[in-house]
Amino acid sequence: MHDDLNAQNGPESDRSSARETPGRSQRGRQELPSSPLSDREVPIGVARTSDLVNAWLDGDIAESQVMGTESARTVEFWKRLDRDLAVRRMMTTPAHVQQKIMDALPETAPSASVSPWWERTLSVSPIAVAAAAAGLLALGAVVGASVRGR
């Protein structure tokens, strides 16, 4: 089953976009809820890891103390995750990929240093200076007219 995780406005927008896209079939599609999708793998706020599992993960208690409880499924999850991560830690990047990365890096580091805004040189176009001057002149005329009118 394929969930359309990019549905922004619910089922109506999904149907209209499917009509516009040739070759897309509606067979087997479910009506999507209008509420935002949540993470389905680890529901936040629904499941809470027990204190026993946290103590086992911290190394404070032995695995045998946790396996007899209702948290055995969580322990199996963490053990499986650790096995999968051990395999991924052993992976290395192929030499040709490493060489491509190294070839893409510049020979020397950029020499431009970041300086505070007040130490940078200011370059303003003549049009901007003229516009600012005209604005200040108009502001002065408005203030002068309001002071003189009192």
SEFIVEX-386973 format. One record per residue: residue in three letters; x, z, y of N, C-alpha, C, O in turn. Coordinates in steps of 0.05 Angstrom, whole numbers, plus 5000, padded with zeros to 4 digits. Layout:
REC ALA X Z Y X Z Y X Z Y X Z Y
...
! end
This chain:
REC MET 5017 5000 4977 5000 5000 5000 5018 5000 5025 5038 5014 5026
REC HIS 5010 4985 5044 5026 4983 5069 5009 4995 5092 4987 4986 5097
REC ASP 5020 5015 5104 5007 5027 5127 5018 5014 5152 5042 5012 5155
REC ASP 5000 5006 5170 5009 4995 5196 5014 5018 5215 4995 5029 5227
REC LEU 5039 5026 5217 5045 5050 5233 5047 5043 5263 5050 5061 5280
REC ASN 5044 5018 5270 5045 5010 5298 5017 5005 5310 5015 4994 5332
REC ALA 4996 5014 5297 4969 5011 5308 4966 5030 5331 4967 5054 5328
REC GLN 4963 5019 5355 4962 5035 5379 4934 5045 5385 4930 5068 5394
REC ASN 4914 5028 5381 4887 5035 5391 4867 5036 5368 4843 5032 5373
REC GLY 4875 5041 5344 4856 5044 5323 4849 5018 5308 4863 4998 5312
REC PRO 4828 5019 5292 4822 4996 5275 4813 4971 5290 4818 4949 5280
REC GLU 4801 4974 5313 4791 4950 5327 4814 4933 5336 4814 4908 5332
REC SER 4836 4945 5347 4858 4929 5356 4873 4917 5332 4885 4896 5334
REC ASP 4872 4931 5309 4885 4921 5285 4871 4896 5275 4884 4877 5267
REC ARG 4844 4896 5276 4829 4873 5267 4833 4849 5285 4836 4826 5276
REC SER 4834 4854 5311 4838 4832 5330 4866 4820 5328 4869 4796 5330
REC SER 4886 4837 5324 4913 4826 5321 4916 4811 5295 4932 4793 5293
REC ALA 4901 4819 5274 4902 4805 5249 4890 4777 5251 4898 4758 5238
REC ARG 4869 4775 5268 4857 4749 5272 4876 4730 5286 4876 4706 5281
REC GLU 4892 4741 5304 4910 4724 5320 4934 4715 5303 4946 4694 5308
REC THR 4942 4731 5283 4966 4725 5267 4957 4709 5243 4943 4719 5226
REC PRO 4965 4683 5241 4957 4667 5219 4971 4676 5193 4994 4685 5194
REC GLY 4956 4675 5171 4969 4681 5145 4967 4710 5137 4975 4717 5115
REC ARG 4957 4727 5154 4954 4755 5147 4927 4760 5134 4907 4751 5144
REC SER 4927 4773 5112 4901 4778 5098 4893 4807 5103 4909 4825 5107
REC GLN 4867 4811 5102 4855 4837 5106 4850 4851 5080 4839 4873 5079
REC ARG 4856 4838 5058 4851 4849 5031 4866 4875 5027 4890 4876 5031
REC GLY 4852 4896 5019 4865 4921 5013 4872 4938 5036 4884 4960 5033
REC ARG 4865 4930 5060 4871 4947 5084 4850 4968 5088 4826 4962 5084
REC GLN 4858 4991 5095 4840 5013 5101 4835 5015 5130 4852 5007 5147
REC GLU 4813 5027 5138 4808 5033 5166 4826 5055 5174 4827 5076 5161
REC LEU 4841 5051 5195 4860 5071 5205 4846 5091 5223 4829 5083 5239
REC PRO 4853 5116 5222 4840 5135 5240 4850 5131 5268 4872 5120 5273
REC SER 4833 5138 5287 4841 5134 5315 4860 5156 5325 4872 5153 5346
REC SER 4863 5177 5310 4882 5198 5318 4910 5189 5311 4914 5173 5294
REC PRO 4930 5200 5325 4958 5192 5320 4966 5200 5292 4958 5220 5282
REC LEU 4983 5183 5281 4993 5188 5254 5014 5211 5254 5029 5214 5273
REC SER 5014 5227 5233 5033 5248 5232 5052 5242 5209 5048 5224 5193
REC ASP 5074 5257 5208 5094 5253 5187 5082 5261 5160 5072 5284 5158
REC ARG 5082 5244 5141 5069 5249 5116 5088 5262 5096 5079 5274 5076
REC GLU 5114 5260 5100 5133 5271 5081 5136 5301 5084 5134 5315 5064
REC VAL 5139 5311 5108 5141 5339 5113 5121 5347 5135 5127 5344 5159
REC PRO 5098 5356 5127 5078 5363 5148 5086 5388 5163 5091 5409 5152
REC ILE 5088 5385 5189 5097 5406 5207 5074 5425 5211 5052 5417 5218
REC GLY 5079 5451 5208 5059 5471 5213 5040 5476 5189 5025 5495 5190
REC VAL 5040 5459 5169 5022 5462 5146 5037 5477 5124 5026 5497 5114
REC ALA 5060 5468 5117 5075 5481 5095 5098 5498 5108 5111 5489 5126
REC ARG 5101 5522 5098 5122 5539 5108 5140 5547 5085 5130 5554 5063
REC THR 5166 5545 5088 5185 5552 5068 5185 5582 5066 5188 5596 5086
REC SER 5183 5592 5041 5182 5621 5037 5209 5634 5043 5230 5621 5044
REC ASP 5208 5660 5048 5232 5675 5054 5251 5675 5030 5276 5676 5034
REC LEU 5240 5673 5006 5258 5672 4982 5274 5647 4981 5298 5647 4975
REC VAL 5261 5624 4988 5276 5599 4988 5296 5599 5010 5319 5589 5006
REC ASN 5290 5609 5033 5309 5610 5055 5333 5628 5047 5356 5621 5053
REC ALA 5327 5650 5034 5349 5667 5025 5367 5653 5004 5391 5656 5005
REC TRP 5354 5638 4986 5370 5622 4966 5386 5601 4980 5410 5597 4972
REC LEU 5375 5587 5000 5390 5567 5014 5413 5579 5029 5434 5566 5032
REC ASP 5410 5603 5039 5431 5617 5053 5453 5628 5035 5474 5636 5043
REC GLY 5446 5629 5008 5465 5640 4989 5463 5669 4986 5481 5682 4974
REC ASP 5441 5681 4995 5438 5710 4994 5428 5719 4966 5435 5741 4957
REC ILE 5412 5702 4953 5402 5710 4926 5408 5687 4907 5414 5665 4915
REC ALA 5406 5693 4881 5411 5673 4860 5386 5656 4856 5364 5663 4863
REC GLU 5391 5632 4845 5369 5613 4840 5349 5624 4820 5325 5618 4823
REC SER 5358 5640 4801 5340 5651 4781 5319 5669 4793 5297 5672 4782
REC GLN 5324 5682 4816 5305 5699 4829 5283 5683 4842 5261 5694 4847
REC VAL 5287 5658 4848 5267 5642 4862 5252 5625 4842 5228 5619 4847
REC MET 5264 5617 4820 5251 5598 4802 5225 5608 4789 5208 5592 4782
REC GLY 5221 5633 4786 5197 5644 4774 5173 5645 4793 5151 5651 4784
REC THR 5177 5640 4818 5156 5643 4838 5142 5616 4843 5149 5596 4830
REC GLU 5123 5616 4862 5110 5591 4869 5128 5572 4885 5120 5550 4890
REC SER 5152 5581 4892 5170 5565 4908 5189 5548 4890 5207 5536 4901
REC ALA 5184 5547 4864 5201 5532 4846 5201 5502 4854 5222 5489 4851
REC ARG 5179 5492 4862 5177 5464 4870 5195 5458 4894 5208 5437 4896
REC THR 5195 5477 4913 5212 5473 4937 5242 5474 4929 5258 5459 4940
REC VAL 5249 5492 4911 5276 5494 4902 5285 5468 4888 5307 5458 4892
REC GLU 5267 5457 4872 5273 5431 4859 5277 5409 4879 5295 5392 4876
REC PHE 5261 5409 4901 5265 5390 4922 5293 5392 4934 5306 5372 4938
REC TRP 5301 5416 4941 5327 5420 4954 5350 5413 4935 5371 5403 4944
REC LYS 5347 5419 4909 5367 5412 4890 5370 5381 4887 5392 5371 4886
REC ARG 5347 5367 4887 5347 5338 4885 5359 5326 4911 5374 5307 4909
REC LEU 5352 5338 4933 5364 5329 4959 5394 5332 4959 5409 5315 4968
REC ASP 5404 5355 4948 5432 5360 4947 5446 5340 4929 5468 5330 4935
REC ARG 5434 5333 4906 5446 5313 4888 5447 5286 4902 5467 5272 4900
REC ASP 5426 5278 4915 5425 5252 4929 5446 5251 4951 5460 5231 4955
REC LEU 5449 5273 4966 5469 5274 4987 5497 5274 4977 5515 5262 4989
REC ALA 5501 5286 4954 5528 5285 4942 5536 5257 4935 5560 5249 4939
REC VAL 5518 5241 4925 5523 5213 4919 5530 5198 4945 5549 5182 4946
REC ARG 5514 5203 4966 5519 5189 4991 5545 5197 5005 5557 5181 5018
REC ARG 5553 5222 5001 5578 5232 5013 5602 5217 5000 5623 5215 5012
REC MET 5599 5209 4975 5621 5195 4961 5623 5166 4969 5644 5153 4963
REC MET 5603 5155 4982 5604 5127 4990 5624 5123 5012 5627 5139 5029
REC THR 5637 5100 5011 5656 5092 5032 5648 5065 5043 5635 5049 5030
REC THR 5655 5061 5068 5649 5035 5081 5669 5014 5070 5693 5020 5068
REC PRO 5659 4991 5062 5676 4970 5052 5697 4962 5073 5693 4965 5097
REC ALA 5720 4954 5064 5743 4948 5081 5736 4926 5102 5745 4928 5125
REC HIS 5722 4905 5093 5716 4884 5112 5697 4893 5135 5699 4883 5157
REC VAL 5680 4912 5129 5662 4923 5150 5679 4940 5169 5675 4939 5193
REC GLN 5696 4957 5158 5714 4973 5176 5731 4955 5194 5734 4961 5217
REC GLN 5741 4933 5183 5757 4915 5199 5741 4901 5221 5751 4897 5243
REC LYS 5716 4894 5215 5699 4882 5236 5694 4902 5258 5694 4894 5282
REC ILE 5690 4927 5251 5686 4948 5272 5710 4951 5289 5709 4953 5313
REC MET 5734 4952 5276 5759 4956 5291 5765 4932 5308 5775 4935 5331
REC ASP 5758 4908 5299 5763 4884 5315 5744 4883 5339 5752 4871 5359
REC ALA 5721 4895 5337 5702 4894 5360 5709 4914 5382 5700 4911 5404
REC LEU 5726 4933 5376 5734 4953 5396 5754 4940 5416 5770 4924 5408
REC PRO 5752 4948 5441 5771 4937 5461 5799 4948 5456 5803 4969 5445
REC GLU 5819 4932 5465 5847 4940 5461 5855 4965 5477 5869 4982 5467
REC THR 5845 4966 5501 5851 4990 5518 5825 5003 5526 5804 4990 5527
REC ALA 5827 5028 5533 5804 5043 5542 5797 5035 5570 5815 5029 5586
REC PRO 5772 5034 5578 5765 5028 5605 5777 5048 5625 5777 5072 5619
REC SER 5788 5038 5647 5801 5056 5666 5783 5067 5687 5791 5084 5703
REC ALA 5759 5057 5689 5741 5066 5710 5733 5095 5705 5721 5101 5684
REC SER 5739 5112 5724 5731 5140 5721 5706 5145 5737 5701 5132 5758
REC VAL 5690 5163 5729 5665 5169 5742 5672 5189 5765 5684 5210 5760
REC SER 5663 5182 5788 5667 5200 5811 5640 5208 5823 5620 5194 5819
REC PRO 5640 5230 5837 5614 5239 5849 5604 5218 5870 5620 5202 5880
REC TRP 5578 5218 5875 5566 5198 5892 5577 5200 5921 5578 5179 5934
REC TRP 5585 5223 5930 5594 5225 5957 5623 5214 5961 5632 5210 5983
REC GLU 5638 5210 5939 5665 5199 5941 5665 5169 5936 5686 5157 5940
REC ARG 5643 5157 5928 5642 5129 5922 5640 5113 5949 5630 5123 5968
REC THR 5651 5089 5948 5648 5072 5972 5620 5062 5974 5607 5056 5954
REC LEU 5610 5060 5998 5583 5052 6003 5583 5023 6014 5596 5017 6034
REC SER 5569 5005 6000 5567 4978 6010 5538 4972 6014 5522 4974 5995
REC VAL 5531 4964 6038 5503 4959 6046 5502 4931 6057 5520 4923 6073
REC SER 5482 4916 6049 5479 4888 6060 5470 4889 6089 5457 4908 6097
REC PRO 5477 4869 6104 5469 4868 6132 5438 4868 6136 5428 4879 6155
REC ILE 5424 4857 6117 5395 4857 6119 5384 4885 6117 5365 4893 6131
REC ALA 5395 4901 6098 5386 4929 6095 5393 4945 6120 5376 4962 6128
REC VAL 5415 4940 6133 5422 4955 6157 5403 4947 6179 5394 4964 6194
REC ALA 5396 4921 6182 5377 4913 6202 5350 4924 6197 5336 4932 6216
REC ALA 5341 4925 6173 5315 4936 6166 5314 4966 6173 5295 4976 6183
REC ALA 5336 4981 6166 5337 5009 6172 5337 5014 6202 5323 5032 6212
REC ALA 5352 4998 6217 5352 5000 6246 5325 4995 6258 5316 5009 6276
REC ALA 5311 4974 6248 5284 4968 6258 5265 4991 6252 5248 4997 6268
REC GLY 5267 5002 6228 5250 5024 6220 5255 5049 6238 5236 5062 6246
REC LEU 5280 5055 6243 5286 5078 6260 5277 5073 6289 5267 5091 6302
REC LEU 5279 5048 6298 5270 5042 6325 5239 5045 6327 5229 5056 6346
REC ALA 5225 5036 6306 5196 5039 6306 5188 5068 6304 5169 5077 6317
REC LEU 5202 5084 6288 5197 5112 6286 5201 5126 6313 5186 5143 6321
REC GLY 5223 5118 6327 5228 5130 6353 5207 5123 6373 5199 5139 6390
REC ALA 5196 5098 6372 5175 5090 6390 5149 5106 6384 5135 5113 6403
REC VAL 5143 5111 6359 5119 5126 6352 5122 5155 6361 5103 5166 6373
REC VAL 5145 5167 6357 5149 5195 6366 5148 5196 6396 5136 5214 6408
REC GLY 5161 5176 6410 5160 5176 6440 5133 5173 6450 5125 5186 6470
REC ALA 5116 5156 6438 5089 5151 6448 5072 5176 6443 5055 5182 6460
REC SER 5077 5190 6421 5061 5214 6416 5069 5237 6434 5052 5253 6442
REC VAL 5094 5239 6442 5103 5260 6460 5093 5254 6488 5084 5272 6502
REC ARG 5094 5229 6497 5086 5221 6523 5056 5223 6526 5046 5228 6548
REC GLY 5041 5219 6505 5011 5220 6506 5000 5248 6509 4977 5250 6516
REC ARG 5015 5269 6506 5005 5296 6508 5002 5305 6536 4993 5327 6541
! end
